[in-house]
Amino acid sequence: MTPEFRYEVIIYWSDEDQAYVAEVPELPGCAADGATYAEAISNVEVVIREWIETAHELGRPVPQPKGRLLYA
């Protein structure tokens, strides 16, 4: 597993969007959606990669994945 996919991803169904939403709490604003659970995961993997690439291009820090976070 590459480091960019070690971030915790929270997935939930959004009635408002009629889609599954995948959020990455450690990367502000990093989220994706999909018609299926698998599609949301696939889409968020792309967005994580793009988030990290953009941060590098802008000279911004990229947080190290902490693994499981406790939000509940």
HELIX and SHEET records of a PDB file:
HELIX    1   1 PRO A    3  PHE A    5  5                                   3    
HELIX    2   2 TYR A   37  GLU A   57  1                                  21    
SHEET    1   A 3 ILE A  10  SER A  14  0                                        
SHEET    2   A 3 ALA A  19  GLU A  23 -1                                        
SHEET    3   A 3 ALA A  31  GLY A  34 -1                                        
END                                                                             
